Amino acid sequence: MPEPTPEPLAPEPPTRLQPLVGPGFGSYSGRDVQWLLSDISHVTGIERPTAEREEAIAQHGAHYAESLPVEYQPEPEYLEQFHRALRTEAVELAVEVEALGLQVLAAKGPDVVLVSLARAGVPVGILVRRWLARHGVQAPHFAVSIVRGRGIDTAALDWLTARYRPGDLVFVDGWTGKGAITRELTQAVETYRAQTGLEIDPRLAVLADPGRCATWYGTRADQLVPSACLNSTVSGLVSRTVLNDTVIAPGMFHGAKFYRHLAAADRSRHFVDTVVAAAEGLDSTAGAARVAALDAQPGAHRLLMTGWDTTARVAQAYGIDDLNLVKPGIGETTRVLLRRVPWKVVVRPGADRARLGHVLMLADARGVDVEASDLLDGYDCVGIIHPDFTRGATGADGRST
């Protein structure tokens, strides 16, 4: 009788790598999240002005993850847009968190391990972790890096799969755009499976899924997740992740900085606490009712990837050859305005301009044209990065560069 095929062995636990936790790294508590990142706060010269970063990407083939943008620090008027959005959206966000928690718990059970994609996924992962804790499930929560075109941090996956069952991991993000991260995550997990034999679930959990490319979600509307309005000051004072072989050696976690000097401007815990407080006033059936409504929609929980079609239509209409320059959805448009060189913002006719207040304020401050188009199926707005930065794009200070 042939011997049974042995189960694949998880890699040995790395001896050098340990999670980073607050207050030593990040402004969240260690109970809320552990960062599977390398602290590169001491590294100087890695931040670059937006215009300089775009030129390096466009002219010299640099990758966006090799450097960091200079963090945008908002004026009081813009910060009020964040607080207004949070007040307006808190109850809806609480319903989405509960719906997401119910779906994740039903799919994975009480041994679930939350793995948020740094940075945008981290506040959402914390909200889901807290919802699970209120329902008796103490889920570990980690933050890992994923980089478009470079994949997920395999050192982080090695660390996780050495300690937890691979099938218990659930990847969490804030929202979807056109689906680039879904594709990146799926491919990266498949490559990791081929290399290790470990079966990790590549499906994604998000609050808002306008791109129809996540399995679990709180809404498929282009919902404003107010954490999109800011950068590190709503993400635990942690920078974007860095993958640069001058500072990240093989076998290390991807890197990030802890911006301690921005502590006075930090709204990270305020964002989470506001949504948690809103959840306390919800009807006990609100989350279940949302899940039932989502399940009744055509194509529920299937990866329809309709965002790619919308992105392609917008790109064609505006003469854009590279789909990476077209960023659909409120969250992605905000990112374009905060840390790229924007060319245009396209808004769906009939979109609630009040909900787009921070987008319109940023566009006005940076001298970016705002146009209406009926091509934005499923999205309220789309941000377009300048297609030819070297010939007259708008710079980070609103002037021609």
SULUR-V912614 format. One line per field, one symbol per residue. ss: DSSP state (2 for helix, 1 for strand, 0 for the rest). A space follows every 50 residues. Layout:
BEGIN
ss = ???
END
This chain:
BEGIN
ss = 00000000000000000001000000000000011001100000001102 22222222220002220110000002222222222222222222222222 22222222000011111002222222222222220000001111011000 11022222222000022211110010000222222222222222220000 00011111000000011110000002222002220001000100000000 00001101022222200222222222222000000222222222200000 00000222222222222000002221110222222222200111111100 00000022222222200011111000000011111000222001000001 0
END
